[in-house]
Amino acid sequence: MSAQPPSPASEPENRPPLVVVREMKKYFPVTEGLIFERQIGSVRAVDGISFEIYPGETLGMVGESGCGKTTAGRTILGLYPITSGEVSISEIEVHKMNRPQALSLRRKAQMIFQDPYASLNPRWTVSAIIGEPIRIHRLAASEKERNERVHELMMLVGLSPRLINRFPHEFSGGQRQRIGVARALASNPEFIVCDEPISALDVSIQAQVVNLLEDLQEQFGLTYLFIAHDLSMVRHICNRVAVMYLGIIAELAGRDELYANPLHPYTQALLSAVPIPDPKKDRVRQRIILTGDVPSPLNPPSGCRFHPRCPIAQPQCAEKTPEWREVRPGHWVACHLV
C-alpha cells in the first residue's frame, strides 16, 4: 500500500494537525516451539496506514472485527511498540520519546477502553481510580485538592460524588464507562482514543455516553479518534471517517461525503447493511452481501486485499496494489475501479 496522505480539504481552519500518522505498521510475530522458539511469520495487524487528526475534530475508524482498529489506536498512543512508520502527537514522536516526553504524552493523550469493567482495577475505589492520573502528574497540591478534583470530575460525567468510595463491581456498565471517561479527563488531555466505548453497553445507555462525549468535546476542545462498529453512531459523532479493511485504510472522507457517495466496494457493502428507519426505503434499497470470510492477516491476499470478496473484482485487482489517491477534494480511496 502506498503512502496515504491526509485530506487537506478537511483541515479545519487551516490549523496544523494534532496527530500525525505516517505509514504506521504493527506486526505481531508468530512463533513455534516451546524451548527454542522460531518465528514462522507475522500477523500484519496494521500494515501502512497514514492520516492526520486536527484539533477539535473527531475522526471515526470503522471496519469489521479483526481489521486492526484497536491495534491502530493502541499503537498510536505507544501502548504497543511500532514495527515501522512514524506517529506524533502534539509534535512528540511517540515511539522515539524519552522519559520526560513519555510522561508529558501520557498527560496529553488518554484512552477510553471498550470493556468498562476490565479496564478498571477491581481493588480500587472510584476515588483511587480517578485520582491516580492527578497524583502521577502532580495536578493537585494536596490530597484535599485531589479529592475536590475527583468530586468535580464525577459530577462532570454524571455521577454522584457520594459514590466516591465504592468499587467498580458496585456500578452498572454505563456508570463504569463514565468512571473510565472521568479517569481519561483527569489529566486534562488534548487527545483521547475512544476504543469502541459504547459497544459493551445497553442501547439505552449508548446515546447517553455519546452525548456526554460530545458535550465534553465542546466544553474542553477535545480531539477524538472514535473506533466503532456502529456506522449510524459514527455518522452522528464524527467529522471524518476512515474505513479499515485487513490492516489498511480503504477509504477516507468527510462524514457526509462518505455516507452520500461511498466509492470503495467495501464501504458500499458496509453502508448497505446499516438499518434504515423508513420501511419503504429499506424495502427498495439494494443490499450488498459479501461472500467468504475475511482473509488471515498472517497471509493477506496479493494486490487489493479486498479482491477475494469484492463483487466487481477484475484480474488486475489480484495482481497490483491499488494506488491511494484523492478522487475528490478531501475524499481518498484505494481502488482500481473507481
Backbone hydrogen bonds, N-H to C=O, Kabsch-Sander energy under -0.5 kcal/mol:
donor,donor_aa,acceptor,acceptor_aa,energy
10,S,7,S,-1.6
11,E,8,P,-1.5
14,N,11,E,-0.9
15,R,12,P,-1.8
18,L,53,I,-2.2
19,V,53,I,-2.1
20,V,88,S,-2.6
21,V,51,F,-2.7
22,R,86,E,-3.0
24,M,49,I,-2.5
25,K,84,S,-2.7
26,K,46,V,-2.9
28,F,43,V,-2.2
30,V,41,G,-2.9
31,T,29,P,-0.5
32,E,38,R,-1.8
37,E,35,I,-1.0
38,R,32,E,-2.3
40,I,30,V,-3.2
41,G,30,V,-1.0
43,V,28,F,-3.2
44,R,42,S,-0.7
44,R,297,P,-2.1
45,A,26,K,-0.8
45,A,43,V,-1.8
46,V,26,K,-1.8
47,D,247,G,-2.8
48,G,24,M,-1.8
49,I,24,M,-1.7
51,F,21,V,-1.5
53,I,19,V,-2.2
57,E,54,Y,-2.0
59,L,224,Y,-2.3
60,G,58,T,-0.6
60,G,240,R,-3.2
61,M,226,F,-2.4
62,V,242,A,-2.4
67,C,64,E,-1.6
72,A,68,G,-2.2
73,G,69,K,-2.2
74,R,70,T,-2.4
75,T,71,T,-2.4
76,I,72,A,-2.3
77,L,73,G,-1.4
78,G,75,T,-1.0
79,L,74,R,-2.3
80,Y,74,R,-0.9
83,T,25,K,-2.5
84,S,25,K,-1.3
86,E,22,R,-2.4
88,S,20,V,-2.4
89,I,92,I,-2.1
90,S,18,L,-2.6
92,I,89,I,-1.8
93,E,91,E,-0.6
94,V,87,V,-2.1
94,V,92,I,-0.8
96,K,93,E,-1.7
97,M,94,V,-0.6
102,A,98,N,-2.5
103,L,99,R,-2.3
104,S,100,P,-2.1
105,L,101,Q,-2.7
106,R,102,A,-2.3
107,R,103,L,-1.1
108,K,104,S,-1.7
109,A,105,L,-2.9
110,Q,191,F,-2.3
112,I,193,V,-2.7
113,F,111,M,-0.5
119,S,115,D,-1.5
120,L,117,Y,-1.4
124,W,121,N,-1.6
126,V,166,R,-2.0
127,S,164,I,-2.1
129,I,125,T,-2.4
130,I,126,V,-2.6
131,G,127,S,-1.7
132,E,128,A,-1.3
134,I,130,I,-0.6
135,R,131,G,-2.1
136,I,132,E,-2.8
137,H,133,P,-2.3
138,R,135,R,-0.9
139,L,134,I,-2.5
140,A,134,I,-0.5
146,R,142,S,-2.1
147,N,143,E,-2.5
148,E,144,K,-2.0
149,R,145,E,-2.0
150,V,146,R,-2.2
151,H,147,N,-2.4
152,E,148,E,-2.2
153,L,149,R,-2.4
154,M,150,V,-2.4
155,M,151,H,-2.1
156,L,152,E,-1.8
157,V,153,L,-1.6
158,G,155,M,-0.9
159,L,154,M,-3.3
163,L,160,S,-2.2
164,I,161,P,-1.6
166,R,163,L,-1.8
170,E,167,F,-2.1
171,F,168,P,-1.9
176,R,172,S,-2.6
177,Q,173,G,-2.1
178,R,174,G,-1.6
179,I,175,Q,-1.9
180,G,176,R,-2.1
181,V,177,Q,-2.2
182,A,178,R,-2.5
183,R,179,I,-2.5
184,A,180,G,-2.0
185,L,181,V,-1.8
186,A,182,A,-1.0
186,A,183,R,-0.5
188,N,185,L,-2.1
190,E,108,K,-2.6
191,F,108,K,-2.5
192,I,223,T,-2.6
193,V,110,Q,-2.5
194,C,192,I,-0.7
194,C,225,L,-2.8
195,D,112,I,-2.5
195,D,193,V,-0.9
196,E,194,C,-1.3
196,E,227,I,-1.8
199,S,196,E,-0.9
201,L,198,I,-1.5
205,I,202,D,-1.1
206,Q,202,D,-1.8
207,A,203,V,-1.0
209,V,205,I,-2.0
210,V,206,Q,-2.5
211,N,207,A,-2.6
212,L,208,Q,-2.0
213,L,209,V,-2.4
214,E,210,V,-2.3
215,D,211,N,-2.4
216,L,212,L,-2.4
217,Q,213,L,-2.1
218,E,214,E,-2.1
219,Q,215,D,-2.2
220,F,216,L,-2.7
221,G,217,Q,-1.6
222,L,217,Q,-0.6
223,T,190,E,-1.9
224,Y,57,E,-2.0
225,L,192,I,-1.8
226,F,59,L,-2.5
226,F,224,Y,-0.5
227,I,194,C,-2.9
227,I,225,L,-0.8
228,A,61,M,-2.0
231,L,229,H,-0.9
234,V,230,D,-2.0
235,R,231,L,-2.0
236,H,232,S,-1.1
237,I,233,M,-1.9
238,C,234,V,-2.4
239,N,58,T,-2.8
240,R,58,T,-1.5
241,V,253,A,-2.9
242,A,60,G,-3.1
243,V,251,E,-3.0
244,M,62,V,-3.2
244,M,242,A,-0.6
245,Y,248,I,-2.8
247,G,67,C,-2.2
248,I,245,Y,-1.6
250,A,243,V,-2.9
250,A,248,I,-0.6
251,E,243,V,-1.1
252,L,332,W,-2.5
253,A,241,V,-1.9
255,R,239,N,-2.7
258,L,254,G,-2.9
259,Y,255,R,-2.2
260,A,256,D,-2.0
261,N,257,E,-2.4
268,Q,264,H,-2.4
269,A,265,P,-1.9
270,L,266,Y,-2.4
271,L,267,T,-2.5
272,S,268,Q,-1.7
273,A,269,A,-0.6
273,A,270,L,-1.1
274,V,271,L,-1.2
282,D,278,D,-2.3
283,R,279,P,-1.8
284,V,280,K,-1.2
285,R,281,K,-1.4
287,R,285,R,-0.6
289,I,287,R,-0.7
290,L,288,I,-0.7
299,N,296,S,-1.2
304,C,317,C,-3.2
307,H,304,C,-1.4
309,R,306,F,-1.7
310,C,306,F,-1.0
313,A,310,C,-1.0
317,C,314,Q,-1.6
318,A,314,Q,-0.6
318,A,315,P,-1.1
319,E,315,P,-0.6
319,E,316,Q,-0.6
320,K,316,Q,-2.5
325,R,323,E,-0.7
325,R,333,V,-2.1
327,V,325,R,-0.8
327,V,331,H,-1.9
328,R,331,H,-1.3
331,H,328,R,-2.7
332,W,252,L,-3.1
332,W,330,G,-0.6
333,V,325,R,-2.2
334,A,250,A,-2.1
335,C,323,E,-0.6
335,C,333,V,-0.6
338,V,335,C,-0.7
